[in-house]
Amino acid sequence: SEAWMNAGEAPEGAAQLNDWGTDQRVLFLEGLLEGHEADNSRITLPMVQALDNAYSFTSNGNSEVHLRWFTLCIRLSHTDVLDQAIAFLTSQGRMKFVR
């Protein structure tokens, strides 16, 4: 995630994320969230859109990934994903995802 924040776009070797498991993707997204919280100018809406184009986080079926992805998108006012975020939140039965 640090490489993405420093480059502002897909850094060299970014395609390797497609081979990552859920835990690695969650850590990547948590790194982006922490980077945004520390300095909200490091993560931009065009960067988030590039991430989704490259890795399809919005259409990912994993709840742990969705929780972090939609949190990041909403903090950046990425309105294109609001319908998917609402569908995710209203389809979850666990309080963990809807608090």
Secondary structure, 3 states (H helix, E strand, C coil): CHHHHHHCCCCCCHHHHHHCCHHHHHHHHHHHHHHHHHCCCCCCHHHHHHHHHHHCCCCCCCHHHHHHHHHHHHHCCCHHHHHHHHHHHHHCCCHHHHC
